[in-house]
């Protein structure tokens, strides 16, 4: 036989009696119910406002804690290898004094061994005397207290100070957990002509440089590089009996050297090539090469200057294209004051809006800025944000659409189970209320709201729905047994609170394992804080909302006043 509220409260604990007392007051007073939901709505709005004011920051993925990072060095085009090595060594020595640094390796004139950064940022394609990489290895994670991101942020000012003396462009590249993009901040510049596109790219770079928190700014613009072409005077060469191939081979040996033999040594694993070339002191300028002499078939020594003329040109610059349209890239990273590209781009968009597109060959004054789509044509100057921002938009958009589709499916299933169009809405309306716990928890722990946080929110929504189903199903069971609507909803929250508490406890314990993992911290915070918020709000909000919606429909049923705390203790 079913026990009514005042009969089964003899063995209830203090928490349950407290719940019955206050729930009874909310049920009997419509004004108090509206005040409760008003407070909950205000708390939700305040939590969402934390993102707007910047206390909770949004980012695609948080910074990982790795045992390495790189310093990418780009000297001015045309710099000698010796100058590049000098700058690299000075930067490496400044980094080596950090207590967490174990060792480093300099790669001058070539790229470092293939790694994740080399794959997605094309570092493995770097060649030339003006480029260098410094691979920095750190202590294992357990032997240091500082995160690799904090170490990289600490050394960046010293690295940039040295780079400025050498007129070099540098980037402290951390191994990212993702996404695989060219750089954190990437601005793609399109325009009708090369000159207008270059001009716009330089203005965008100035905006990058003037924005707080934006570091490691660089462009894919190349400096002018001289090219010397030795044109053979075929008439003079024929008079001396010297062929053009002989002249070309002489220049090749003088500049690059030529292997003439190999040497075998026992202590060496491989043969050693014997290369003949001019010493560096004899080939510092093209006039040194013109003083070389070639032997003619007649035995005379003919200076190279009599056989060739030197023509100086500018080397053709690399042309980058995307979707068959010429593009110029401006790249940068975020560190220090702003460590999420969302807020850096927001600040830069305000400055970009002040640019006049007519200055860069446009027919309209407003410069078009794209985010998730590409410009259709390059006849008008435009700019597109790429990099981590583009991936962030796509990921959160796709997660949101997937979540919406799942909610529709859940609604359909609940309609079939409860045979009501309204009850599923009551069950699902509490899903966003978990943000009351999730967003403040992210701010309190100084953690980014990331894609993993979004996944945690979505996963927690399933548990919230499950708790709501338990409450409503129990309330309808009480109604079928003859209880009044008021007693049914109060009993649902009082009796089913313990299973909900156990579920929340299991989630907290399970997610606590990854709470301090740098990548999955957002997932843990969302699960833990979301379940705690749901544990507090759902046992009150769901039954109370069910009561308010169904009160008139069930008014014909025999109603009894809800059992109060004084009545139950006196029974």
N, C-alpha and C positions, 0 to 999 in steps of 0.2 A: 504494500500500500504506500502511496506517495506521501512523503512528509512535507508539510507546509513550512513556510519560512520560520514561524515562531516555534516550531517543534524541533527543527534540526539545528538551531543555533546554540544549544546547550554546550556543544563541544567545539564551537568555532573559536579560532584564535583572535587575538586583538586586532590584527590587520583586517580580517574579514568583517569583524563587527564594525570597525571604523569605515570600511567600504560601504557596508549596508546603510550605515547612518547617513553618510554624505550622499550616497546615491539616491536614497529615499528623498532627501531634500531637493535634489535636482529633478527627480521624476515628478514630484507633486507641484513644483513651481516652474511654470514655463519661462518666467523672467530669469530665474537662476540658470535654466538650461541655455537660454540665449546668451547670457553673460559668459557661461563656460565656453561655448563655441566661439564667441567673440574673442575671448582670451587666446584660444587655440589658433584662430585665424591670425590674430595679431602676432603671435609667436612665430607662425609660419612666415608671415611677411617680413618680420624682423630678421629671421634666419636667412631668407633670400636676399635681404638688403646687405648682408655681410659680404656677398660677392660684389655688389655694386660699389660699396665703399672701399673695397680692396683688402678687407681684413681676412677674407678667404680668397686665395688666388687660384685661378684655373690654369692648368697646364696639361699637355698631352700625356707625358710621362715624367716622373720625378728624376732627379739626378741619381745615377747609380754610384756605387762605391767600388771602384776598380783598383787594381794594383799598378796601374800605369797611366800615362798620358803622353801626348806628343806636343812638340812645338814646331809649327810649320813656318818656315822662313822663306820669304820671297824678296830677294835683293832687287834693285833696279835692273831692268833688262840691259845686258851688256856688261854687267859686273864680272870681274875676274873670279876664278875659282878661289884664289888665295884670299880675296876680300870676303867672299862668302864664308870660307872656313874661319877667318878671323872673327867675324860676327857670331858665327855659330859657337865657337869656343867660349867667347865672352858670355854669351847667354847661358851656355851649359854650366859654366863655373858659377854664375850667380844662382842658378837653380840648385846646384849640388850642395850648397850650404844648409839647405832645409833639412831638418832632422829626420824627416820621413823618407828622404831620397836615398835609395840604395846605390844605384849607379845609373849611368846614361850612355847612350851611343849616338854619335853624330854620323849622319849620312849626307855628305856634301856632293852636289852635282847629280844626285840620283835620289830615288825614293827609298823609304824604309821598307822592310819586308812586308809582304801583303797582310793586311789586317782588315777589320771591319770598316774603319775610317777610310782606308785605301780603296775599299770596294765601292762604298756609297758616295764618297766625296771625290773620287777620281785621283786620289793622291798617288796611286801607283803609276799614273801616267806622267808624273813630274820628271823632267829631265832638263839638264842644262847647267851651266856654270853658276847661274844666279839663284839656284834653289837649294834648299837643305832641309832635312828633318832631324829633330832631336827626339829620340825615344827615351823617356824617363821611366825608370822602374822604382816602385815604392815598396815600403815594408808591407808584409801581409796584413790583412785587415785586423787580425787579432792582436797585432803588435803595435798598433797605433790607434789613437783616439780620434784623430781628425779624418773626416771623409775625404776621398780623393778630389771631390769638387771643391771643398774648402781649401785644399792645398793648391789646386790650380788657380783658384781665385786669389790666393795669397801671393803667388809668384808672378801673376800677370802684370802688376805695375812695374816690377823690376825688368821684366822681359821687354815691355813696351818702351821703357826709358832707354835701354840699350839699343833697341831697334831704331829709335828716332835718330840716334847719333850716326847710324849707318844708312839712314834713309830707306830702311827696310820695312816691309809689311809682314807682320807676324800674327799667328793665331795659336792660342793654347787650346789644343783639340783634345777634349775628353772622349773616352770611348763611350758612346751613348747606348742606353738600353733600347733605343729606337726613338723615333721612326727613322727609316733609312732615307735621309734627305741630304741634299747638297750642303746645307748649313741650316742653323736654327732660323735665321732671318734671311730670306731670299727675295729680292725684288727683281722681277723680270721687266726690262725696259724695252718697249716697242716704239717705233717711229717710222716716218715716211722715208727718211734718208739717214745715212750713216752719221752725218754731222749732227743732225738734230737728236738722234738717239744717244750719241756720246755726250752731247750737251746736257740732256735730261738726266743721264746716268750720273754725271758729275754733280748736278744739283741734288739728286737723291742721296748721293754719298755725303754731301754736306749735312743733309738732314740726319742721316745716320750718326755722323760724328757729333752733332750737337744734341742728340737725345741721351738723357741720362740712362745709364744701365746698358747701353748698346756698346759692345766692345768688339775687337778683332775685325774692324770694318775693312773691306777690300772690294775691289771690282775686277771684272774680267777684261778691263781695258789694258792694253799693252803700250808701253813706252815705245817711242821710235827707236829702231835699231838699225845701225849702219850695216850695209852689205857692200863689200868691195868685189867688183867683178873684173877679173884680168882678161881683157879681150886681146886675142892673138892677132898680131899684124902678119897675116899669111904671106904677104908679098916679101917682107923683110925676112921672115923665117925661111922662105923658100930660097932666097938669095944666099943664106948661110947654110942651107942644107939641113935645117932643123925642123922636125915635124911638130904639129900641134900636140900630138900625143906625148912627145918627149917633154914638151914644156909643162903639160898638165901633170905628168908623173913627177917631175922635179918639184913642182909646187906641193903636190900631195905628200911627198917624202919630207919636205921641209916643214910643213904645217902639222901633219898628223903622224908622220913616221911610217916606216914600212918594216915588217918583219922579214929578215933576210936568212935567218937560220934558227935552230933551237939548240939549247945546251942541256946536257944530262948531268944531274948531280944525284949522288946517292941519298943525301939527306932530304931531297925534295920528292914528293909523291908524284908530281907531274913535271913534264918538260918545261923548261923556261924559254920563252921566246926572246930572241935577240933582235931588237928594234933599232933602226938607224933613223935619227931625226936631228934637227937643229936644236941646240940648247935654247932654253927660254929667253936668254939674254939676246939671242940673235934673231928673234922673231917677235919683238914687242911692237913693231910697226910695219906697215907694208913696205916702207922704204928699205928695211933690212932685207926683205925678200927680193926687191928689185935689184939688189947688189949681187945676188947669186949669179954665177956664171955657168953657162952650158957649153960643152965641148962640141964643136961642129965636126963633120966628117973630115974636114981639112986640118983638124988639129988645133984650130984657134979657139980661145975662150971668149964667148959672146955674152955680155951682161944681159940679164933678163929684161932690164929696162929698155933695151933696144928692140925687143921682140913683142912686148905687150904694152897696152895702155890700161891704166887703172880708172875704172868708172865707179863712182860712189853712188849708192842708191839706198832707199829705205826699204827694209824687209816688209813684205806683205804681212798684215796682221791676221790673226786667226778670226774666222767668221763663225759665230755660233748661231745655230738655228733651232727653233722649236716649232713643230707643226708647220714646217716649211717657211717660217717667218724669221728674219734676222732678229736676234735678241741680244741684249747686253745684261749681264748679271751684276747686281750689287748685293754683297753678302755681309753678314755680321752675326754676332752671337750676343747673348744676354747674360749679364753677371753683375753682382753688386746690388745696386738699389732695386733693379727690376730683373727678376730671373724667370719671368714668363713672357713669351713673345706676344701674348694677348695684349698686355698693357703697354709694351713698347710700340707695337703697331698702332694702338689707339692714340698714343701721343704723337707718333709720326704722321698719322693720317690728318691730324689737324694742321700740321705744317705743310703737307703735300697739297691740301685743299687750297692753300694760299698761292700756289704756283699758277701761272698763266700759260695754258697750253699753246697759245698763239706764239709764244716765244720759241717753242720747239717745233714749229711747222704745222700747228693745228689750225683748224678753221673755227673752233669754239674756244672760249676762255677756260672752261672747266676741264681739268685733266681726269680722264676716266681711270678709276682704280677698280680692279677686279679681284675677287677673292677665291671663289670656288669654280669659276669658269674662265675660259680663255677669251681674249679679244678675237673678234671675227676677222679683222683685217688690221694691217699696220699702216693704212693710209692716214690714220690719225694717231698722234702720240698717246700712249697709254701705259699703264703699269699694272702688273699682277703680283699679288703676294703669294709666294710659294713657300717651300720649306716646311717647318714644323707647323706653321699656322694653317697651311692647306690641309695637312693630314689631320690636324685637330678638328677642323670644320667637318671633314668627311667622317671621322670616327664618331664624334658626338652626334652628328646628323644621322648616321646609319644606326647607331645605338638607340637613338630616340625613336626612329621609325620602327625598328625591330621591337622595342618596348611597347610602342603603341599597338602594333599588330598582336603582340602577346596579350595585352590587356583586352583587346577585342575578343580573342579566343577564350580567355578566362571568363569574360562576361557571358559569352554564349553558353559555356559549360555550366555556369552558375544559374543562368535562366532555366536551363533544362533541369537542374537539380531542385531548385526552390520553386519552380513554376511561377515565377514572378519577374516582372521587368524592373521593379523598383528595388527589391532586396539586394540584387547583385551590386547596384550602385552604392547602397549603404555599406556593403562589404568593402568596396574598392575605394571609397572616398578617403579612407584613412591612409592610403598608400603614400601620398605626398607628405603626410604629417611626420613621417620618419625623418624628413629633412630638418625638422626642428632639433633633432639630436645630431644629425650627420654634419651639417655645415658648421655649427658652433664648435663641434669636436675637432674638425679640421683646423679651424682658426686657433683653438686653444693649444693644439699640438704643433702649430706652425707648419702644417703640412699642406701641400698643394691638393686641390680637388682635381684628380686625374681621371684618365679613362678607367683605371682599375677601381677608383671610387665610384664611378658610374656603374660599373659592373656589380660592385657590392650593393649599391642602392637597388639595382634591378633584382639581384638575388634575394635581398631582404624583403622585397615586395611579395615574393612568394610565401615567405613565412608570415608576413602581415596578413595576407589573404587567408592563410590557414588558420591563424588565430581568430580572425573575424568569423570564419565559418564555424569554428567551435562554439563561439559565443551565440551566434544566431541560431544554429542548429539546436543548441541546448535550450534556448528560449522558446523555440517552437515546440520542442518536446514538452516543456512545462505547460505550454498553452494547450497542447493536445491532452494533457493529463488533468485539465480543469483549472489551472492557476490563472489568476488575473494577469493582464499584460504587464502591470507594474511589478508584481511579484516575479513574473517570468524573467524579465530583463535583469532585475536585481539578483536573482538566483544565478543567472547565467554568468554574470561577472564575478560573483562571490565563489561559486563552485568551480568554475573553469579557470580561475586565476592561477591556481597551482600548476596545471599543465602548461599554461602560457609562460609562467616563471621558469619552469624546468627547460622549456625550449629555448628561452632567451639565455639561460645559464649555459646550456650546451653550446650555443652559438658564440657566446663571449669566450668561453674556454677554448673552443676550437680556433677562433680567429685570433686569439691572443698570441698564438705561436708566431704569427707573421706580422705582429703589430709594429715591430721595429725593423722589419726588412725594408730597405730603401725603395724597392719597386712595388711591393704588395702592401705597403703600409696603408694606402688609401682604401684598398679592399677591406682590410681589417677594421679600420676606423668606421667605414660605412656600415659594415655588418654589426659591429659592437654598439656604436652609438645609435644606429637605426633601431636595433632590437630593444635597447634600453628605453628609447623614446616611445616605441610601440608598446612596450610593457606598461608604461605609465599611462598613455593616452587611450589605447584601444579598449581596455576593459571598461572605460567610462564612456568614451565617445560612441563606440559601436552600439552597445545596448541602449544608450540614451537616444541616439538618432533613430534607431529602430522603433523605440517607444513613441517618439514624436511623430514619425511618419505614419504609424499604424494605429495611433490612439483613436482617431475618429472611425476608422474602418472596423475596429474591434470594440467600439463603444457599446454595441448591443450585447456583448458578452457580460455575464455577471461579474462585476468588479468588486474587489475588496481592497481596503487601504493597505499599502505596503507596510510590512512589519518593520517597526522602528527598533532602534537599539534598546530602548527602555523596556519595550514589550517583550523582546526576546530574552533579556536578562531576567525579567520578572517571571517568565513562564516556568 
